[in-house]
């Protein structure tokens, strides 16, 4: 299940869904991934954005992809990745890959 795509997800709600305490989940993320909860969620969402951008059929609009992955708009994705979604789509479908994540 892609819990990270849930709108308004919080550390407490994620921990509850996993059957662990928020403190345990937070400590795990900090120790294993060296990320806080919000950064971890954004990184999972960015990976989903990349996966959707690489799909060739059917092509989804950037706005649809942003909405499906919890970003308010496509420009928010660029703030996190450093590259626009359309530029990523072009490079990833053209045989190259973006080296920003």
C-alpha positions as CSV (number, residue, x, y, z in Angstrom):
1,X,0.0,0.0,0.0
2,X,1.3,3.5,-0.8
3,X,0.6,5.1,2.5
4,X,2.9,8.0,1.7
5,X,0.4,9.2,-1.0
6,X,-2.3,9.7,1.6
7,X,-3.3,13.4,1.8
8,X,-2.5,15.0,5.1
9,X,-0.4,12.1,6.4
10,X,1.3,12.7,9.7
11,X,3.9,10.9,11.7
12,X,1.2,9.8,14.1
13,X,-1.2,8.5,11.5
14,X,1.6,6.7,9.7
15,X,2.9,5.1,12.9
16,X,-0.7,4.1,13.8
17,X,-1.2,2.5,10.4
18,X,2.1,0.6,10.9
19,X,1.2,-0.5,14.5
20,X,4.2,1.3,16.1
21,X,4.6,4.4,18.2
22,X,5.4,7.7,16.5
23,X,8.7,7.9,18.5
24,X,9.8,4.5,17.2
25,X,9.0,5.4,13.6
26,X,10.8,8.8,13.9
27,X,13.8,7.2,15.5
28,X,13.9,4.5,12.7
29,X,13.7,7.1,9.9
30,X,16.4,9.2,11.6
31,X,18.8,6.3,12.2
32,X,18.3,4.3,9.1
33,X,17.5,6.9,6.4
34,X,18.9,9.9,8.2
35,X,15.7,11.8,7.3
36,X,12.9,13.3,9.3
37,X,9.4,12.1,8.6
38,X,8.4,14.9,6.2
39,X,11.6,14.6,4.2
40,X,11.1,10.8,4.0
41,X,7.5,11.2,2.8
42,X,8.6,13.8,0.1
43,X,11.4,11.5,-1.1
44,X,8.9,8.6,-1.5
45,X,6.5,10.9,-3.4
46,X,9.3,12.1,-5.7
47,X,10.1,8.5,-6.6
48,X,6.4,8.0,-7.4
49,X,6.5,11.2,-9.5
50,X,9.5,9.9,-11.4
51,X,7.8,6.6,-12.0
52,X,4.7,8.2,-13.4
53,X,6.8,10.6,-15.6
54,X,8.6,7.7,-17.1
55,X,5.4,5.9,-18.1
56,X,4.8,6.4,-21.8
57,X,1.2,5.2,-22.1
58,X,-1.0,6.9,-21.2
59,X,0.8,10.1,-20.5
60,X,-0.6,11.9,-17.5
61,X,-0.5,15.6,-17.2
62,X,1.9,17.2,-14.8
63,X,-1.0,18.6,-12.8
64,X,-2.5,15.1,-12.5
65,X,0.8,13.6,-11.4
66,X,1.3,16.4,-8.8
67,X,-2.2,15.8,-7.4
68,X,-1.7,12.0,-7.3
69,X,1.5,12.3,-5.4
70,X,0.5,14.9,-2.8
71,X,2.1,18.0,-4.3
72,X,-0.1,21.1,-4.7
73,X,1.3,21.7,-8.2
74,X,4.0,20.8,-10.6
75,X,6.3,23.7,-9.5
76,X,6.4,22.3,-6.0
77,X,8.1,19.2,-7.4
78,X,10.9,21.3,-8.8
79,X,11.4,22.9,-5.4
80,X,12.3,19.5,-4.1
81,X,14.2,18.0,-7.0
82,X,15.8,21.0,-8.6
83,X,14.5,20.0,-12.1
84,X,11.1,20.6,-13.6
85,X,8.8,17.6,-14.1
86,X,8.7,18.2,-17.8
87,X,12.5,18.3,-18.1
88,X,12.7,15.1,-16.1
89,X,10.1,13.5,-18.4
90,X,12.1,14.6,-21.5
91,X,15.5,13.3,-20.2
92,X,14.2,10.1,-18.7
93,X,12.2,9.1,-21.9
94,X,15.1,10.2,-24.1
95,X,17.5,7.6,-22.7
96,X,19.1,9.9,-20.2
97,X,18.4,10.1,-16.5
98,X,18.2,13.0,-14.2
99,X,20.9,13.0,-11.6
100,X,18.9,15.0,-9.1
101,X,16.6,13.4,-6.6
